[in-house]
Amino acid sequence: MEVLGFFDRPYVVHVSTPPRRVARPVVVAEAPRAPALDATSRVAELWETTQIEESALDWWKPHVISRRRLGGSRIRLSAVIGIAVVLVTAVAGLRASLLGHAERVELTRATIVSEAAAIDSLIPELSAVVQALDDPSVPDLATSTEVVLSAESAARALFSAAGALGEDDARIRATAVSGASGVLEVTSTVSRLLAYRLAVEGLLQPPALPDSPGSQDLAQVTEIVTGWRVDVEVGLEEITSSVLPAHRSQLEEWAASLDAWQVAYLDAVRQDDTASVAAARSDLDAQLESLRATMRAELGTVGGELLSQLADASEAIEALLGD
């Protein structure tokens, strides 16, 4: 076995007896004594199950916890006074705000009545301006402009005051907006119509030609006619086409036909043809008068529509004054 690499070593086995265990003595505690009660009493049963030794409570004693640790704070008189002051101030501010709102509403209503009265007094004058748009005589620009601007200013003030009213005055607000809007539309249209008529009246003025020109005056009348035509072309460009579109188209056609008239007139002057010169002058005057008449007719049509709008606005204004 040693040749194969196995070696036998002697083993020594010691046998000893294990120590004997000594049992601990069992101590039996004396059962707690219950009070002298009836054995059938429920209090006696509870006492037997809950009684503990008096020595177990020797460690307990009351412990006072700080108010600050509990998150509490001592209510001070100054804090109470401060809260009261804040509440009183808030109530006073709210009351002042409500009173201020009521005063503003009353002031707005007074403004509406005042501006409505101003418009009501201007409506007859504004109606007269509208009716004069198609008069043969040229309207007085200064007087017409003063009336239009006064009515427009009062209508804008009425419209602004109406926008300041709340839902409680929705009916008054709607009536005021309707009346002011109607007046503003009328004044705006009248202003544009006045500007159109005055511009066209200046455009339709005949050239300052001599009464009976002859061939010796050809250079002079040629210069006059040429300068007048330039003024017509420039003035026509400055007249808007959105006011009276149909009449504006007639003006353009007329301006384009002036070439033929100029040739006929200057030929008559060159040839000392007095009759043809007079005929050419009469033809030009008729053209100018026809254009004026067409303009006045269109102004009359638009003026009727404006008077109808002004009547509707007047009803709204009278309703405000009635309120």
C-alpha positions as a Markdown table, in Angstrom:
| # | Residue | x | y | z |
|---|---|---|---|---|
| 1 | Met | 0.0 | 0.0 | 0.0 |
| 2 | Glu | 2.8 | 2.4 | 0.7 |
| 3 | Val | 4.2 | 1.6 | -2.8 |
| 4 | Leu | 0.9 | 2.7 | -4.3 |
| 5 | Gly | 1.0 | 5.9 | -2.3 |
| 6 | Phe | -1.3 | 5.0 | 0.5 |
| 7 | Phe | -0.1 | 5.3 | 4.0 |
| 8 | Asp | -1.8 | 4.0 | 7.1 |
| 9 | Arg | -1.9 | 6.3 | 10.1 |
| 10 | Pro | -3.2 | 5.2 | 13.4 |
| 11 | Tyr | -6.3 | 6.9 | 14.8 |
| 12 | Val | -7.0 | 7.3 | 18.4 |
| 13 | Val | -10.6 | 7.4 | 19.5 |
| 14 | His | -11.4 | 8.9 | 22.9 |
| 15 | Val | -14.8 | 8.1 | 24.3 |
| 16 | Ser | -16.1 | 10.4 | 27.1 |
| 17 | Thr | -19.3 | 10.7 | 28.9 |
| 18 | Pro | -21.3 | 14.1 | 28.0 |
| 19 | Pro | -21.9 | 16.5 | 30.9 |
| 20 | Arg | -25.1 | 16.0 | 32.6 |
| 21 | Arg | -27.6 | 18.8 | 32.2 |
| 22 | Val | -29.0 | 20.3 | 35.3 |
| 23 | Ala | -32.7 | 21.4 | 35.1 |
| 24 | Arg | -33.5 | 24.9 | 36.2 |
| 25 | Pro | -36.0 | 25.2 | 39.0 |
| 26 | Val | -39.4 | 26.4 | 37.8 |
| 27 | Val | -40.6 | 29.4 | 39.7 |
| 28 | Val | -44.3 | 29.8 | 40.0 |
| 29 | Ala | -45.4 | 33.4 | 40.4 |
| 30 | Glu | -48.2 | 34.1 | 42.7 |
| 31 | Ala | -51.3 | 35.0 | 40.7 |
| 32 | Pro | -52.6 | 38.5 | 41.1 |
| 33 | Arg | -55.1 | 39.0 | 43.7 |
| 34 | Ala | -58.4 | 40.3 | 42.5 |
| 35 | Pro | -60.6 | 42.5 | 44.4 |
| 36 | Ala | -63.2 | 41.0 | 46.5 |
| 37 | Leu | -66.0 | 40.9 | 44.0 |
| 38 | Asp | -68.6 | 38.5 | 43.1 |
| 39 | Ala | -67.2 | 35.7 | 41.0 |
| 40 | Thr | -70.0 | 36.1 | 38.5 |
| 41 | Ser | -69.2 | 39.8 | 38.0 |
| 42 | Arg | -67.9 | 40.9 | 34.6 |
| 43 | Val | -65.7 | 43.4 | 36.4 |
| 44 | Ala | -64.0 | 40.5 | 38.2 |
| 45 | Glu | -63.4 | 38.7 | 34.9 |
| 46 | Leu | -61.9 | 41.9 | 33.3 |
| 47 | Trp | -59.7 | 42.4 | 36.4 |
| 48 | Glu | -58.3 | 38.9 | 36.2 |
| 49 | Thr | -57.3 | 39.4 | 32.5 |
| 50 | Thr | -55.9 | 43.0 | 32.7 |
| 51 | Gln | -54.3 | 43.4 | 36.1 |
| 52 | Ile | -50.7 | 44.2 | 36.0 |
| 53 | Glu | -48.1 | 44.6 | 38.6 |
| 54 | Glu | -48.0 | 48.0 | 40.2 |
| 55 | Ser | -44.2 | 48.1 | 39.8 |
| 56 | Ala | -44.6 | 48.1 | 36.0 |
| 57 | Leu | -46.0 | 51.7 | 36.1 |
| 58 | Asp | -43.3 | 53.1 | 38.2 |
| 59 | Trp | -41.5 | 54.5 | 35.2 |
| 60 | Trp | -44.4 | 56.5 | 33.8 |
| 61 | Lys | -44.9 | 60.1 | 34.5 |
| 62 | Pro | -46.7 | 63.0 | 32.6 |
| 63 | His | -44.7 | 64.8 | 30.0 |
| 64 | Val | -45.6 | 68.3 | 28.8 |
| 65 | Ile | -45.1 | 68.9 | 25.0 |
| 66 | Ser | -44.2 | 72.4 | 23.9 |
| 67 | Arg | -46.9 | 74.4 | 22.1 |
| 68 | Arg | -44.4 | 75.4 | 19.4 |
| 69 | Arg | -43.6 | 71.7 | 18.7 |
| 70 | Leu | -47.3 | 71.1 | 18.2 |
| 71 | Gly | -47.5 | 73.9 | 15.6 |
| 72 | Gly | -49.7 | 76.0 | 17.7 |
| 73 | Ser | -49.2 | 79.7 | 18.4 |
| 74 | Arg | -50.6 | 82.0 | 21.0 |
| 75 | Ile | -53.3 | 84.3 | 19.6 |
| 76 | Arg | -52.3 | 87.9 | 20.3 |
| 77 | Leu | -54.6 | 90.9 | 20.5 |
| 78 | Ser | -52.6 | 92.8 | 17.8 |
| 79 | Ala | -53.2 | 90.0 | 15.3 |
| 80 | Val | -57.0 | 90.1 | 16.0 |
| 81 | Ile | -56.9 | 93.9 | 15.5 |
| 82 | Gly | -54.9 | 93.6 | 12.2 |
| 83 | Ile | -57.4 | 91.1 | 10.8 |
| 84 | Ala | -60.3 | 93.3 | 11.8 |
| 85 | Val | -58.7 | 96.3 | 10.1 |
| 86 | Val | -58.1 | 94.3 | 6.9 |
| 87 | Leu | -61.7 | 93.1 | 6.8 |
| 88 | Val | -63.0 | 96.6 | 7.4 |
| 89 | Thr | -60.8 | 98.0 | 4.7 |
| 90 | Ala | -61.9 | 95.3 | 2.2 |
| 91 | Val | -65.6 | 95.9 | 2.9 |
| 92 | Ala | -65.1 | 99.7 | 2.5 |
| 93 | Gly | -63.2 | 99.2 | -0.7 |
| 94 | Leu | -65.9 | 96.9 | -2.1 |
| 95 | Arg | -68.6 | 99.4 | -1.2 |
| 96 | Ala | -66.7 | 102.3 | -2.8 |
| 97 | Ser | -66.1 | 100.2 | -5.9 |
| 98 | Leu | -69.8 | 99.4 | -6.1 |
| 99 | Leu | -70.7 | 103.0 | -5.6 |
| 100 | Gly | -68.2 | 104.1 | -8.2 |
| 101 | His | -69.6 | 101.6 | -10.7 |
| 102 | Ala | -73.1 | 102.9 | -10.1 |
| 103 | Glu | -71.9 | 106.5 | -10.5 |
| 104 | Arg | -70.1 | 105.6 | -13.8 |
| 105 | Val | -73.2 | 103.9 | -15.1 |
| 106 | Glu | -75.4 | 106.9 | -14.3 |
| 107 | Leu | -72.8 | 109.2 | -15.9 |
| 108 | Thr | -72.7 | 107.1 | -19.0 |
| 109 | Arg | -76.5 | 107.1 | -19.3 |
| 110 | Ala | -76.5 | 110.9 | -18.9 |
| 111 | Thr | -73.9 | 111.2 | -21.7 |
| 112 | Ile | -76.0 | 109.0 | -24.0 |
| 113 | Val | -79.1 | 111.2 | -23.4 |
| 114 | Ser | -77.0 | 114.4 | -24.0 |
| 115 | Glu | -75.4 | 113.1 | -27.2 |
| 116 | Ala | -78.8 | 111.8 | -28.4 |
| 117 | Ala | -80.3 | 115.2 | -27.9 |
| 118 | Ala | -77.5 | 116.8 | -29.8 |
| 119 | Ile | -78.0 | 114.4 | -32.7 |
| 120 | Asp | -81.7 | 114.9 | -32.6 |
| 121 | Ser | -81.3 | 118.7 | -33.0 |
| 122 | Leu | -78.8 | 118.2 | -35.9 |
| 123 | Ile | -80.9 | 115.7 | -37.9 |
| 124 | Pro | -83.1 | 118.4 | -39.6 |
| 125 | Glu | -80.0 | 120.2 | -40.8 |
| 126 | Leu | -78.3 | 117.0 | -41.9 |
| 127 | Ser | -81.5 | 116.1 | -43.8 |
| 128 | Ala | -81.3 | 119.5 | -45.6 |
| 129 | Val | -77.7 | 118.9 | -46.6 |
| 130 | Val | -78.7 | 115.5 | -48.1 |
| 131 | Gln | -81.6 | 117.1 | -50.0 |
| 132 | Ala | -79.3 | 119.8 | -51.4 |
| 133 | Leu | -76.9 | 117.3 | -52.9 |
| 134 | Asp | -78.8 | 117.3 | -56.2 |
| 135 | Asp | -79.8 | 120.9 | -56.3 |
| 136 | Pro | -78.8 | 122.7 | -59.6 |
| 137 | Ser | -76.9 | 125.2 | -57.5 |
| 138 | Val | -73.7 | 124.0 | -55.9 |
| 139 | Pro | -74.1 | 123.3 | -52.2 |
| 140 | Asp | -72.4 | 125.7 | -49.7 |
| 141 | Leu | -69.3 | 123.6 | -48.7 |
| 142 | Ala | -68.6 | 125.5 | -45.5 |
| 143 | Thr | -72.2 | 125.2 | -44.1 |
| 144 | Ser | -72.6 | 121.6 | -45.2 |
| 145 | Thr | -69.3 | 120.5 | -43.8 |
| 146 | Glu | -70.0 | 122.1 | -40.4 |
| 147 | Val | -73.3 | 120.3 | -40.1 |
| 148 | Val | -71.8 | 116.9 | -41.2 |
| 149 | Leu | -68.8 | 117.2 | -38.8 |
| 150 | Ser | -71.1 | 118.2 | -35.8 |
| 151 | Ala | -73.4 | 115.2 | -36.4 |
| 152 | Glu | -70.5 | 112.9 | -36.9 |
| 153 | Ser | -68.8 | 114.0 | -33.7 |
| 154 | Ala | -72.0 | 113.5 | -31.6 |
| 155 | Ala | -72.6 | 110.1 | -33.2 |
| 156 | Arg | -69.1 | 109.0 | -32.3 |
| 157 | Ala | -69.5 | 110.1 | -28.7 |
| 158 | Leu | -72.8 | 108.3 | -28.5 |
| 159 | Phe | -71.3 | 105.1 | -30.0 |
| 160 | Ser | -68.4 | 105.3 | -27.5 |
| 161 | Ala | -70.7 | 105.8 | -24.5 |
| 162 | Ala | -72.9 | 102.9 | -25.6 |
| 163 | Gly | -69.9 | 100.6 | -25.5 |
| 164 | Ala | -69.4 | 101.4 | -21.9 |
| 165 | Leu | -72.8 | 100.1 | -20.8 |
| 166 | Gly | -73.1 | 96.6 | -19.2 |
| 167 | Glu | -75.5 | 93.8 | -19.8 |
| 168 | Asp | -78.1 | 95.4 | -17.5 |
| 169 | Asp | -78.5 | 98.1 | -20.1 |
| 170 | Ala | -78.3 | 95.9 | -23.2 |
| 171 | Arg | -81.5 | 97.4 | -24.7 |
| 172 | Ile | -80.3 | 100.9 | -24.3 |
| 173 | Arg | -76.9 | 100.0 | -25.6 |
| 174 | Ala | -78.3 | 98.3 | -28.7 |
| 175 | Thr | -80.6 | 101.3 | -29.5 |
| 176 | Ala | -77.7 | 103.7 | -29.0 |
| 177 | Val | -75.4 | 101.7 | -31.3 |
| 178 | Ser | -78.1 | 101.5 | -33.9 |
| 179 | Gly | -78.8 | 105.2 | -33.9 |
| 180 | Ala | -75.1 | 106.2 | -33.8 |
| 181 | Ser | -74.2 | 103.7 | -36.6 |
| 182 | Gly | -77.0 | 105.0 | -38.8 |
| 183 | Val | -75.9 | 108.6 | -38.4 |
| 184 | Leu | -72.2 | 107.8 | -39.0 |
| 185 | Glu | -73.0 | 105.9 | -42.2 |
| 186 | Val | -75.0 | 108.9 | -43.5 |
| 187 | Thr | -72.4 | 111.5 | -42.6 |
| 188 | Ser | -69.6 | 109.4 | -44.1 |
| 189 | Thr | -71.6 | 109.0 | -47.4 |
| 190 | Val | -72.6 | 112.7 | -47.5 |
| 191 | Ser | -69.0 | 113.7 | -47.1 |
| 192 | Arg | -67.9 | 111.6 | -50.0 |
| 193 | Leu | -70.8 | 112.8 | -52.2 |
| 194 | Leu | -70.1 | 116.4 | -51.4 |
| 195 | Ala | -66.4 | 115.9 | -52.3 |
| 196 | Tyr | -67.4 | 114.2 | -55.5 |
| 197 | Arg | -69.8 | 116.9 | -56.6 |
| 198 | Leu | -67.5 | 119.7 | -55.9 |
| 199 | Ala | -64.6 | 118.0 | -57.7 |
| 200 | Val | -66.8 | 117.3 | -60.8 |
| 201 | Glu | -68.2 | 120.8 | -60.8 |
| 202 | Gly | -64.7 | 122.1 | -61.0 |
| 203 | Leu | -63.9 | 119.6 | -63.8 |
| 204 | Leu | -66.9 | 120.5 | -65.9 |
| 205 | Gln | -66.0 | 124.2 | -66.3 |
| 206 | Pro | -65.6 | 125.3 | -69.9 |
| 207 | Pro | -62.3 | 126.8 | -71.1 |
| 208 | Ala | -62.0 | 130.6 | -71.1 |
| 209 | Leu | -62.2 | 131.0 | -74.9 |
| 210 | Pro | -62.7 | 134.3 | -76.7 |
| 211 | Asp | -66.2 | 135.1 | -77.9 |
| 212 | Ser | -65.5 | 135.3 | -81.6 |
| 213 | Pro | -62.0 | 134.1 | -82.3 |
| 214 | Gly | -60.5 | 134.3 | -85.8 |
| 215 | Ser | -57.6 | 132.8 | -87.6 |
| 216 | Gln | -55.4 | 135.4 | -86.0 |
| 217 | Asp | -56.3 | 134.0 | -82.6 |
| 218 | Leu | -55.5 | 130.4 | -83.5 |
| 219 | Ala | -52.3 | 130.1 | -81.5 |
| 220 | Gln | -54.0 | 131.6 | -78.5 |
| 221 | Val | -57.1 | 129.4 | -78.5 |
| 222 | Thr | -54.9 | 126.3 | -79.2 |
| 223 | Glu | -53.0 | 127.0 | -76.1 |
| 224 | Ile | -56.2 | 127.6 | -74.1 |
| 225 | Val | -57.8 | 124.4 | -75.3 |
| 226 | Thr | -54.7 | 122.3 | -74.8 |
| 227 | Gly | -54.2 | 123.6 | -71.2 |
| 228 | Trp | -57.9 | 123.0 | -70.4 |
| 229 | Arg | -57.7 | 119.4 | -71.6 |
| 230 | Val | -54.7 | 118.8 | -69.4 |
| 231 | Asp | -56.6 | 120.1 | -66.4 |
| 232 | Val | -59.5 | 117.8 | -67.3 |
| 233 | Glu | -57.2 | 114.8 | -67.4 |
| 234 | Val | -55.5 | 115.6 | -64.1 |
| 235 | Gly | -58.8 | 116.4 | -62.3 |
| 236 | Leu | -60.4 | 113.2 | -63.6 |
| 237 | Glu | -57.6 | 111.1 | -62.1 |
| 238 | Glu | -58.3 | 112.6 | -58.7 |
| 239 | Ile | -62.0 | 111.7 | -58.7 |
| 240 | Thr | -62.7 | 108.4 | -57.1 |
| 241 | Ser | -64.7 | 105.8 | -58.9 |
| 242 | Ser | -66.3 | 104.3 | -55.8 |
| 243 | Val | -68.8 | 107.1 | -55.1 |
| 244 | Leu | -70.8 | 107.2 | -58.4 |
| 245 | Pro | -69.3 | 104.5 | -60.6 |
| 246 | Ala | -71.7 | 105.0 | -63.5 |
| 247 | His | -71.2 | 108.7 | -63.7 |
| 248 | Arg | -67.4 | 108.3 | -63.3 |
| 249 | Ser | -67.5 | 106.0 | -66.4 |
| 250 | Gln | -69.4 | 108.7 | -68.4 |
| 251 | Leu | -66.7 | 111.3 | -67.4 |
| 252 | Glu | -64.0 | 109.0 | -68.8 |
| 253 | Glu | -65.9 | 108.5 | -72.1 |
| 254 | Trp | -66.4 | 112.2 | -72.4 |
| 255 | Ala | -62.8 | 113.0 | -71.8 |
| 256 | Ala | -61.8 | 110.6 | -74.5 |
| 257 | Ser | -64.2 | 112.3 | -77.0 |
| 258 | Leu | -62.6 | 115.7 | -76.5 |
| 259 | Asp | -60.1 | 115.0 | -79.3 |
| 260 | Ala | -62.8 | 115.2 | -82.0 |
| 261 | Trp | -64.3 | 118.3 | -80.4 |
| 262 | Gln | -60.9 | 120.0 | -80.3 |
| 263 | Val | -60.2 | 119.3 | -84.0 |
| 264 | Ala | -63.7 | 120.7 | -85.0 |
| 265 | Tyr | -63.3 | 123.8 | -83.0 |
| 266 | Leu | -59.7 | 124.7 | -84.1 |
| 267 | Asp | -60.6 | 124.0 | -87.7 |
| 268 | Ala | -63.5 | 126.5 | -87.5 |
| 269 | Val | -61.2 | 129.1 | -85.9 |
| 270 | Arg | -58.6 | 128.5 | -88.6 |
| 271 | Gln | -61.1 | 128.9 | -91.4 |
| 272 | Asp | -62.7 | 132.0 | -89.7 |
| 273 | Asp | -66.0 | 130.1 | -89.7 |
| 274 | Thr | -67.9 | 132.0 | -87.1 |
| 275 | Ala | -71.0 | 129.8 | -87.2 |
| 276 | Ser | -69.0 | 126.6 | -86.8 |
| 277 | Val | -67.0 | 128.2 | -83.9 |
| 278 | Ala | -70.3 | 129.0 | -82.2 |
| 279 | Ala | -71.7 | 125.6 | -82.9 |
| 280 | Ala | -68.6 | 123.9 | -81.4 |
| 281 | Arg | -68.9 | 126.1 | -78.3 |
| 282 | Ser | -72.6 | 125.2 | -77.9 |
| 283 | Asp | -71.9 | 121.5 | -78.3 |
| 284 | Leu | -69.3 | 121.6 | -75.5 |
| 285 | Asp | -71.7 | 123.5 | -73.2 |
| 286 | Ala | -74.4 | 120.9 | -73.9 |
| 287 | Gln | -72.0 | 118.1 | -73.1 |
| 288 | Leu | -71.0 | 119.7 | -69.8 |
| 289 | Glu | -74.6 | 120.3 | -68.8 |
| 290 | Ser | -75.6 | 116.7 | -69.7 |
| 291 | Leu | -72.8 | 115.4 | -67.4 |
| 292 | Arg | -74.0 | 117.7 | -64.6 |
| 293 | Ala | -77.6 | 116.6 | -65.0 |
| 294 | Thr | -76.6 | 112.9 | -64.9 |
| 295 | Met | -74.6 | 113.5 | -61.7 |
| 296 | Arg | -77.5 | 115.3 | -60.0 |
| 297 | Ala | -79.9 | 112.5 | -60.9 |
| 298 | Glu | -77.6 | 109.9 | -59.4 |
| 299 | Leu | -77.1 | 112.1 | -56.3 |
| 300 | Gly | -80.9 | 112.4 | -56.0 |
| 301 | Thr | -81.2 | 108.6 | -56.0 |
| 302 | Val | -78.5 | 108.1 | -53.4 |
| 303 | Gly | -79.9 | 111.0 | -51.3 |
| 304 | Gly | -83.3 | 109.3 | -51.1 |
| 305 | Glu | -81.6 | 106.2 | -49.6 |
| 306 | Leu | -79.7 | 108.4 | -47.2 |
| 307 | Leu | -82.9 | 110.1 | -46.0 |
| 308 | Ser | -84.4 | 106.6 | -45.4 |
| 309 | Gln | -81.4 | 105.6 | -43.3 |
| 310 | Leu | -81.5 | 108.9 | -41.4 |
| 311 | Ala | -85.2 | 108.3 | -40.6 |
| 312 | Asp | -84.4 | 104.9 | -39.1 |
| 313 | Ala | -81.5 | 106.5 | -37.1 |
| 314 | Ser | -83.9 | 109.2 | -35.9 |
| 315 | Glu | -86.3 | 106.7 | -34.5 |
| 316 | Ala | -83.6 | 105.1 | -32.5 |
| 317 | Ile | -82.5 | 108.5 | -31.2 |
| 318 | Glu | -86.0 | 109.4 | -30.2 |
| 319 | Ala | -86.3 | 106.1 | -28.4 |
| 320 | Leu | -83.2 | 107.0 | -26.3 |
| 321 | Leu | -84.7 | 110.3 | -25.4 |
| 322 | Gly | -88.0 | 108.7 | -24.5 |
| 323 | Asp | -86.2 | 106.3 | -22.1 |
